[in-house]
């Protein structure tokens, strides 16, 4: 139950956060309007809003997924949008001059150039997704790791409480390992891209006639 809720929430939070953050970060006017509101919302303890989710969606998996998704979505979006703003404007200008559409600029220029910041946002957002799912299960639930931790805590069963905590820690470690794997793959891709560009520059220089 908990693993299913974490995976689904992670898909919504990280996927949606990266996509919307890339769009907002690459468009100046929407960024000026949206970013202050998102930053203000991120400063609010979202756990106080969980009862609202239960009223709207019930106490099943839907409310937990919605709560955890928003909990992890905000930092992912903010980090992605901040990373977009660090991209060299000449890259975007070159993409526009070659007729690239917004979707092409997002996939081929914006997101690859902002990979380090995006991964940092993913690490924070994914961790908050796990926290959001477990906390929501501890508050109102009849299943899941958070429910078991809360249940055994009330009867002072410390071994089972620590077992639940270790399961949460295992989820966090597994997620961090996945992010590290993505970082290694991204680093290899970026290194290969830079090497290819350098080889192209060398080849172009060699083809120029001597003066």
C-alpha positions as a Markdown table, in Angstrom:
| # | Residue | x | y | z |
|---|---|---|---|---|
| 1 | Unk | 0.0 | 0.0 | 0.0 |
| 2 | Unk | 2.6 | 2.5 | 1.1 |
| 3 | Unk | 5.0 | 1.7 | -1.8 |
| 4 | Unk | 2.1 | 2.0 | -4.4 |
| 5 | Unk | 1.2 | 5.4 | -3.0 |
| 6 | Unk | 4.8 | 6.6 | -3.0 |
| 7 | Unk | 5.4 | 5.5 | -6.6 |
| 8 | Unk | 2.2 | 7.2 | -7.9 |
| 9 | Unk | 2.8 | 10.3 | -5.9 |
| 10 | Unk | 6.4 | 10.5 | -7.1 |
| 11 | Unk | 5.2 | 10.3 | -10.7 |
| 12 | Unk | 2.8 | 13.2 | -10.2 |
| 13 | Unk | 5.1 | 15.3 | -8.0 |
| 14 | Unk | 8.4 | 14.9 | -9.9 |
| 15 | Unk | 7.0 | 14.7 | -13.4 |
| 16 | Unk | 4.6 | 17.5 | -13.0 |
| 17 | Unk | 7.1 | 19.6 | -11.0 |
| 18 | Unk | 9.8 | 19.3 | -13.7 |
| 19 | Unk | 7.3 | 20.0 | -16.6 |
| 20 | Unk | 5.6 | 23.0 | -15.0 |
| 21 | Unk | 8.8 | 24.4 | -13.6 |
| 22 | Unk | 10.5 | 24.2 | -17.0 |
| 23 | Unk | 7.5 | 26.0 | -18.6 |
| 24 | Unk | 7.3 | 28.7 | -15.9 |
| 25 | Unk | 11.0 | 29.2 | -15.7 |
| 26 | Unk | 11.3 | 29.7 | -19.5 |
| 27 | Unk | 8.5 | 32.3 | -19.8 |
| 28 | Unk | 9.4 | 35.6 | -18.0 |
| 29 | Unk | 5.8 | 37.0 | -17.5 |
| 30 | Unk | 4.2 | 33.8 | -16.1 |
| 31 | Unk | 7.3 | 33.4 | -13.9 |
| 32 | Unk | 6.9 | 36.8 | -12.3 |
| 33 | Unk | 3.2 | 36.0 | -11.5 |
| 34 | Unk | 3.4 | 32.4 | -10.5 |
| 35 | Unk | 6.7 | 32.0 | -8.7 |
| 36 | Unk | 5.8 | 34.3 | -5.7 |
| 37 | Unk | 2.6 | 32.5 | -5.2 |
| 38 | Unk | 4.2 | 29.0 | -5.3 |
| 39 | Unk | 7.0 | 30.2 | -2.9 |
| 40 | Unk | 4.4 | 31.5 | -0.5 |
| 41 | Unk | 2.4 | 28.3 | -0.6 |
| 42 | Unk | 5.6 | 26.2 | 0.0 |
| 43 | Unk | 6.1 | 28.2 | 3.2 |
| 44 | Unk | 2.8 | 27.1 | 4.5 |
| 45 | Unk | 2.8 | 23.8 | 6.6 |
| 46 | Unk | 0.8 | 21.7 | 4.1 |
| 47 | Unk | 0.0 | 19.1 | 6.7 |
| 48 | Unk | -2.7 | 21.4 | 8.1 |
| 49 | Unk | -4.5 | 21.0 | 4.8 |
| 50 | Unk | -4.7 | 17.2 | 4.9 |
| 51 | Unk | -8.2 | 17.2 | 6.5 |
| 52 | Unk | -9.4 | 19.1 | 3.5 |
| 53 | Unk | -8.1 | 16.4 | 1.2 |
| 54 | Unk | -9.9 | 13.7 | 3.3 |
| 55 | Unk | -13.2 | 15.7 | 3.0 |
| 56 | Unk | -12.8 | 15.9 | -0.8 |
| 57 | Unk | -11.3 | 12.5 | -1.6 |
| 58 | Unk | -12.1 | 10.3 | 1.5 |
| 59 | Unk | -9.6 | 8.4 | 3.6 |
| 60 | Unk | -8.4 | 6.0 | 1.0 |
| 61 | Unk | -5.3 | 6.1 | -1.2 |
| 62 | Unk | -6.6 | 9.0 | -3.3 |
| 63 | Unk | -6.3 | 11.6 | -0.5 |
| 64 | Unk | -2.8 | 10.4 | 0.4 |
| 65 | Unk | -1.6 | 10.5 | -3.2 |
| 66 | Unk | -3.0 | 14.0 | -3.7 |
| 67 | Unk | -1.5 | 15.3 | -0.5 |
| 68 | Unk | 2.0 | 13.7 | -1.1 |
| 69 | Unk | 2.0 | 14.8 | -4.7 |
| 70 | Unk | 1.5 | 18.4 | -3.8 |
| 71 | Unk | 3.9 | 18.1 | -0.9 |
| 72 | Unk | 6.7 | 17.0 | -3.3 |
| 73 | Unk | 5.5 | 19.0 | -6.3 |
| 74 | Unk | 6.3 | 22.5 | -4.9 |
| 75 | Unk | 10.0 | 22.1 | -4.2 |
| 76 | Unk | 10.5 | 20.2 | -7.5 |
| 77 | Unk | 8.9 | 23.0 | -9.4 |
| 78 | Unk | 10.7 | 25.8 | -7.6 |
| 79 | Unk | 14.1 | 24.1 | -8.1 |
| 80 | Unk | 13.4 | 23.4 | -11.8 |
| 81 | Unk | 12.3 | 27.0 | -12.4 |
| 82 | Unk | 15.3 | 28.3 | -10.6 |
| 83 | Unk | 17.6 | 26.1 | -12.7 |
| 84 | Unk | 16.0 | 27.3 | -15.9 |
| 85 | Unk | 16.9 | 30.9 | -15.0 |
| 86 | Unk | 20.6 | 30.0 | -14.9 |
| 87 | Unk | 20.7 | 28.8 | -18.5 |
| 88 | Unk | 22.8 | 30.8 | -20.9 |
| 89 | Unk | 20.3 | 33.0 | -22.9 |
| 90 | Unk | 22.3 | 32.4 | -26.0 |
| 91 | Unk | 21.3 | 28.8 | -26.0 |
| 92 | Unk | 17.6 | 29.7 | -26.0 |
| 93 | Unk | 18.2 | 32.4 | -28.6 |
| 94 | Unk | 20.0 | 29.9 | -30.9 |
| 95 | Unk | 17.1 | 27.4 | -30.4 |
| 96 | Unk | 14.5 | 30.0 | -31.3 |
| 97 | Unk | 16.5 | 31.2 | -34.3 |
| 98 | Unk | 16.5 | 27.6 | -35.7 |
| 99 | Unk | 12.7 | 27.5 | -35.4 |
| 100 | Unk | 12.5 | 25.2 | -32.3 |
| 101 | Unk | 9.0 | 25.0 | -30.7 |
| 102 | Unk | 8.5 | 25.4 | -27.0 |
| 103 | Unk | 8.2 | 21.6 | -26.5 |
| 104 | Unk | 11.5 | 21.1 | -28.5 |
| 105 | Unk | 13.2 | 23.8 | -26.4 |
| 106 | Unk | 12.1 | 22.2 | -23.2 |
| 107 | Unk | 13.2 | 18.6 | -24.2 |
| 108 | Unk | 16.4 | 19.4 | -26.1 |
| 109 | Unk | 17.7 | 22.6 | -24.5 |
| 110 | Unk | 16.1 | 23.7 | -21.3 |
| 111 | Unk | 15.8 | 20.5 | -19.2 |
| 112 | Unk | 19.2 | 19.1 | -20.3 |
| 113 | Unk | 21.0 | 22.4 | -19.4 |
| 114 | Unk | 19.3 | 22.5 | -16.0 |
| 115 | Unk | 19.9 | 18.8 | -15.1 |
| 116 | Unk | 22.0 | 19.5 | -11.9 |
| 117 | Unk | 19.4 | 21.8 | -10.4 |
| 118 | Unk | 16.5 | 19.6 | -11.5 |
| 119 | Unk | 18.1 | 16.6 | -9.8 |
| 120 | Unk | 18.5 | 18.6 | -6.6 |
| 121 | Unk | 14.9 | 19.5 | -6.7 |
| 122 | Unk | 14.0 | 15.8 | -7.4 |
| 123 | Unk | 16.0 | 14.7 | -4.3 |
| 124 | Unk | 14.1 | 17.2 | -2.1 |
| 125 | Unk | 10.7 | 16.6 | -3.7 |
| 126 | Unk | 11.0 | 12.8 | -3.6 |
| 127 | Unk | 11.9 | 12.8 | 0.0 |
| 128 | Unk | 8.9 | 15.0 | 0.8 |
| 129 | Unk | 6.7 | 12.6 | -1.1 |
| 130 | Unk | 7.8 | 9.8 | 1.2 |
| 131 | Unk | 7.2 | 12.0 | 4.2 |
| 132 | Unk | 3.8 | 13.1 | 3.0 |
| 133 | Unk | 2.6 | 9.5 | 2.4 |
| 134 | Unk | 3.8 | 8.3 | 5.8 |
| 135 | Unk | 2.4 | 11.3 | 7.7 |
| 136 | Unk | -0.9 | 11.0 | 6.0 |
| 137 | Unk | -1.1 | 7.4 | 6.9 |
| 138 | Unk | -0.3 | 8.2 | 10.5 |
| 139 | Unk | -3.1 | 10.8 | 10.7 |
| 140 | Unk | -6.0 | 9.0 | 9.0 |
| 141 | Unk | -5.6 | 5.5 | 7.6 |
| 142 | Unk | -6.3 | 1.9 | 8.2 |
| 143 | Unk | -3.2 | 0.5 | 6.4 |
| 144 | Unk | 0.3 | 1.3 | 5.4 |
| 145 | Unk | 3.6 | 1.9 | 7.3 |
| 146 | Unk | 2.5 | 5.1 | 8.8 |
| 147 | Unk | -0.6 | 3.5 | 10.2 |
| 148 | Unk | 1.4 | 0.7 | 11.7 |
| 149 | Unk | 3.8 | 3.2 | 13.3 |
| 150 | Unk | 1.0 | 5.1 | 14.8 |
| 151 | Unk | -0.8 | 2.0 | 16.0 |
| 152 | Unk | 2.2 | 0.4 | 17.7 |
| 153 | Unk | 3.2 | 3.8 | 19.2 |
| 154 | Unk | -0.2 | 4.0 | 21.0 |
| 155 | Unk | 0.3 | 0.6 | 22.6 |
| 156 | Unk | 4.0 | 1.4 | 23.4 |
| 157 | Unk | 5.3 | -1.4 | 21.2 |
| 158 | Unk | 8.8 | 0.1 | 20.5 |
| 159 | Unk | 10.2 | -2.8 | 18.5 |
| 160 | Unk | 7.4 | -2.6 | 15.9 |
| 161 | Unk | 7.7 | 1.2 | 15.9 |
| 162 | Unk | 11.4 | 1.0 | 15.1 |
| 163 | Unk | 10.7 | -1.6 | 12.4 |
| 164 | Unk | 8.3 | 0.8 | 10.7 |
| 165 | Unk | 10.9 | 3.6 | 11.0 |
| 166 | Unk | 13.5 | 1.3 | 9.4 |
| 167 | Unk | 11.1 | 0.6 | 6.5 |
| 168 | Unk | 10.7 | 4.3 | 5.9 |
| 169 | Unk | 14.4 | 4.7 | 6.0 |
| 170 | Unk | 14.8 | 1.9 | 3.5 |
| 171 | Unk | 12.5 | 3.7 | 1.1 |
| 172 | Unk | 14.5 | 6.9 | 1.5 |
| 173 | Unk | 17.8 | 5.1 | 0.9 |
| 174 | Unk | 16.4 | 3.3 | -2.2 |
| 175 | Unk | 15.1 | 6.6 | -3.6 |
| 176 | Unk | 18.5 | 8.3 | -3.0 |
| 177 | Unk | 20.3 | 5.5 | -4.7 |
| 178 | Unk | 18.0 | 5.9 | -7.7 |
| 179 | Unk | 18.8 | 9.6 | -7.9 |
| 180 | Unk | 22.5 | 8.9 | -7.7 |
| 181 | Unk | 22.2 | 6.5 | -10.6 |
| 182 | Unk | 20.4 | 9.1 | -12.6 |
| 183 | Unk | 23.1 | 11.6 | -11.7 |
| 184 | Unk | 25.8 | 9.3 | -13.0 |
| 185 | Unk | 24.0 | 8.7 | -16.3 |
| 186 | Unk | 23.4 | 12.4 | -16.7 |
| 187 | Unk | 27.0 | 13.2 | -16.0 |
| 188 | Unk | 28.2 | 10.7 | -18.6 |
| 189 | Unk | 25.7 | 12.1 | -21.1 |
| 190 | Unk | 26.8 | 15.7 | -20.5 |
| 191 | Unk | 30.5 | 14.7 | -20.7 |
| 192 | Unk | 29.9 | 12.9 | -24.0 |
| 193 | Unk | 28.0 | 15.9 | -25.4 |
| 194 | Unk | 30.8 | 18.3 | -24.4 |
| 195 | Unk | 33.4 | 16.0 | -25.9 |
| 196 | Unk | 31.4 | 15.8 | -29.1 |
| 197 | Unk | 31.1 | 19.5 | -29.4 |
| 198 | Unk | 34.9 | 19.9 | -28.7 |
| 199 | Unk | 35.6 | 17.4 | -31.5 |
| 200 | Unk | 33.4 | 19.3 | -33.9 |
| 201 | Unk | 35.1 | 22.5 | -33.1 |
| 202 | Unk | 38.5 | 21.0 | -33.6 |
| 203 | Unk | 37.4 | 19.5 | -36.9 |
| 204 | Unk | 36.0 | 22.8 | -38.1 |
| 205 | Unk | 39.2 | 24.5 | -37.2 |
| 206 | Unk | 41.3 | 21.9 | -39.1 |
| 207 | Unk | 39.2 | 22.4 | -42.2 |
| 208 | Unk | 39.7 | 26.1 | -42.3 |
| 209 | Unk | 42.4 | 27.2 | -44.9 |
| 210 | Unk | 45.7 | 28.4 | -43.4 |
| 211 | Unk | 46.4 | 32.1 | -43.8 |
